[in-house]
């Protein structure tokens, strides 16, 4: 699975980072970024939960 963060939608709330810090982190602008791509199989469940939990729908599958 390959994920990306749409920077135009991200508000930097940190929900994804708190759910799955192995895949998401903050960039220099304090917006979320994907740090593991493609996502390793052992992180699929948490990464998908983070994607579904994003309040603005900024996490997208490529």
N, C-alpha and C positions, 0 to 999 in steps of 0.2 A: 504494500500500500504506500502510495506517495501522497503526502499532504502538503498544503501550502497555506499561508495566512494572507488573506486579502487585507493589506494595510489600510485600504480606504474604509473598511468596515471595523477594524480592530479598535477597541477603546482602551486596551491595556488593563483590563480588570484583573487579569491573572488567574482566572478560573482554570484555564488549560494547563498552566504551569503548576498549579497546586494539585491538579489531578494526575498529571503525567510529566514530571520534570525530566524524564529520560528523553522525551521527544520535543518538548517545548521549553523555551526560555525567553527572556526579554532581550530585545535589541537595544542599541544606543538611544533610541527614541522612546524607550519604555513601552514598546508594543511587542506583541508576541511574535516569535519566529520559530520555525521548525528547525531543530538542530540534528535530527536523525532522519535521513531520507535515503533510501526508502525506510519505512518504519520496520523494525525487526519484529518478527512474528510474536515474540514474547511480550511485546508492548502493544499489540493490536487492540486488545480489549480496553486498556486504559486510554489509548490514543483516540479510539472511537468514542469512548465516554466523554473525553474532553471536547471532541468535535461536536457531539450532540449537546453538550452543556454550554457551549459558547452563546452568550445572550444576543450577539449580533450576527451570528452565522458566518463569522469571518474565516473559519477553518474550512477549507475546501479540499476535496480529493482531486488529484490531477488525473 
